Amino acid sequence: MTDVIDNVVDTTKTVSDDTKPTPKVYTEEAYRLLEKESVTRRKDNEKLLAEIKKRDEADLTEAQKRDKRISELEAERDKILTAQKDKDIDNLILKKSTGKNIVDIDAVMLFAKKELAGVEDVNDAAVESVIGKILNDKPYLVSTTNVIPGDGNFKKSDVDASKDPDSMFGEFLHGQ
């Protein structure tokens, strides 16, 4: 540490009209030494924390170890059950929203999850009513026409092509 102090430029002297001292400026060598020291202290700290944890675990009785393990497993189980419940709700929303000409199913799922967050018992009737409410409140989520995949834009706008591609290409080549 004395090596670092030697490499520090002391700029804390005040100027006559300046009442605040200026901060110390470290040289590159001092910075490198401080960086190395912080790395070694961090490693030593991690070793000491691991050692303390080992001592604490050694002091626990077998019953305490079992109780700790049981609480860890219960927390993990609760996390898994929550994830499973979320997936079940997602599947129920998808099932109830199928066949309703929904344009953006992801948006409907987000709105439905938000509405169902306060519901304790999520069942078919609750999801059906929430989806119905969302589609009534937000009519832009429902497609107004039935579009068959592969129809292109002609089915949507009910416009037929006035010319076939061969005649259009011929006109292009002949300059008409």
C-alpha positions in Angstrom: 0.0 0.0 0.0 2.9 2.3 0.6 3.9 1.9 -3.1 0.5 3.3 -4.0 0.8 6.3 -1.7 4.1 7.2 -3.2 2.6 7.2 -6.7 -0.2 9.6 -5.8 0.1 13.1 -7.0 -1.1 15.4 -4.2 -3.4 18.0 -5.7 -5.4 18.9 -2.6 -3.7 22.2 -2.2 -6.2 25.0 -2.5 -5.8 28.0 -4.7 -6.3 31.4 -3.0 -9.8 32.0 -4.4 -10.9 28.4 -4.5 -12.1 27.0 -1.2 -12.7 23.4 -2.3 -9.7 21.1 -2.6 -9.2 19.3 -5.9 -9.2 15.5 -5.8 -6.0 13.4 -5.9 -4.9 12.3 -9.3 -3.5 8.7 -9.5 -0.8 7.7 -11.9 -1.2 4.7 -14.1 1.1 2.7 -12.0 -0.9 3.5 -8.8 -4.1 2.6 -10.6 -2.6 -0.8 -11.7 -1.5 -1.5 -8.1 -4.9 -0.6 -6.7 -6.6 -2.8 -9.3 -4.3 -5.8 -8.4 -5.0 -5.3 -4.7 -8.7 -5.1 -5.2 -8.7 -8.4 -7.2 -6.7 -10.2 -4.5 -8.9 -8.8 -1.8 -12.0 -9.9 -3.7 -10.6 -13.4 -4.0 -9.7 -13.5 -0.3 -13.2 -12.3 0.6 -14.8 -15.0 -1.5 -12.6 -17.7 0.1 -13.5 -16.4 3.6 -17.2 -16.3 2.8 -17.0 -19.9 1.5 -15.2 -20.9 4.7 -17.8 -19.2 6.9 -20.6 -21.0 5.0 -18.8 -24.4 5.5 -18.5 -23.7 9.2 -22.2 -22.7 9.5 -23.3 -25.9 7.6 -21.1 -28.0 9.8 -22.7 -26.5 12.9 -26.2 -27.5 11.7 -27.7 -30.6 13.1 -29.1 -33.3 10.9 -32.6 -32.2 11.7 -31.8 -28.7 10.8 -30.2 -29.8 7.5 -33.4 -31.8 6.7 -35.6 -28.8 7.5 -33.5 -26.6 5.3 -33.6 -29.1 2.4 -37.3 -29.5 2.8 -37.8 -25.7 2.6 -35.6 -25.5 -0.5 -37.6 -28.3 -2.2 -40.9 -26.7 -1.3 -39.8 -23.4 -2.8 -38.7 -25.2 -5.9 -42.0 -27.0 -6.1 -43.9 -23.8 -5.7 -42.0 -22.3 -8.6 -42.7 -25.3 -10.8 -46.4 -25.2 -9.9 -46.6 -21.5 -10.7 -45.0 -22.1 -14.1 -47.4 -25.0 -14.7 -50.4 -22.9 -13.8 -49.2 -20.2 -16.2 -48.9 -22.7 -19.0 -52.3 -24.1 -18.3 -53.8 -20.6 -18.4 -52.0 -19.9 -21.7 -53.4 -23.2 -23.2 -56.9 -22.4 -22.0 -56.7 -18.9 -23.6 -55.5 -20.4 -26.9 -58.2 -23.0 -26.8 -61.0 -20.5 -26.1 -59.8 -18.0 -28.7 -59.5 -20.4 -31.5 -62.0 -19.9 -34.3 -62.9 -16.3 -33.4 -61.0 -14.6 -36.3 -58.6 -13.0 -34.0 -56.0 -10.9 -35.9 -53.3 -10.7 -33.1 -53.5 -13.7 -30.8 -50.5 -12.5 -28.8 -52.2 -9.3 -27.9 -55.4 -11.1 -26.8 -53.3 -13.4 -24.7 -51.6 -10.5 -22.9 -54.9 -8.7 -22.3 -56.5 -11.9 -21.1 -53.5 -12.7 -18.7 -53.8 -9.1 -17.3 -57.6 -9.6 -16.7 -57.1 -13.1 -15.2 -54.4 -12.0 -12.8 -56.9 -11.2 -10.1 -59.1 -14.3 -10.7 -58.5 -17.0 -8.1 -60.1 -19.9 -9.9 -59.3 -19.8 -13.7 -61.7 -22.1 -15.6 -63.3 -22.3 -19.0 -66.2 -20.0 -18.2 -63.9 -17.3 -16.8 -61.6 -17.4 -19.8 -64.5 -17.4 -22.2 -66.0 -14.3 -20.5 -62.7 -12.5 -20.4 -62.0 -13.1 -24.1 -65.5 -12.0 -25.0 -65.1 -8.8 -23.0 -61.7 -8.1 -24.7 -63.1 -8.7 -28.2 -66.1 -6.4 -27.5 -63.9 -3.7 -26.0 -61.2 -3.9 -28.7 -63.0 -4.7 -32.0 -59.8 -4.1 -34.0 -58.5 -7.5 -32.7 -61.2 -9.3 -34.8 -60.9 -9.7 -38.5 -63.9 -8.5 -40.4 -63.6 -10.9 -43.4 -62.7 -14.5 -43.6 -59.4 -14.8 -45.3 -58.2 -18.2 -46.6 -54.5 -18.6 -46.4 -53.0 -18.5 -49.9 -55.6 -16.3 -51.4 -53.3 -13.3 -51.5 -54.7 -9.8 -51.5 -57.4 -10.4 -54.1 -59.8 -12.1 -51.6 -59.4 -9.3 -49.1 -60.2 -6.5 -51.5 -62.4 -8.5 -53.8 -60.5 -7.2 -56.8 -59.8 -9.5 -59.8 -56.8 -9.1 -62.0 -57.8 -7.3 -65.2 -55.1 -8.9 -67.3 -53.2 -12.1 -67.1 -49.4 -12.0 -66.6 -48.6 -13.1 -70.2 -50.5 -10.2 -71.8 -49.0 -7.7 -69.4 -45.5 -9.0 -70.2 -46.2 -8.8 -73.9 -47.4 -5.2 -73.6 -44.2 -4.4 -71.7 -42.0 -5.9 -74.4 -43.8 -4.2 -77.3 -44.0 -0.9 -75.5 -47.8 -0.4 -75.6 
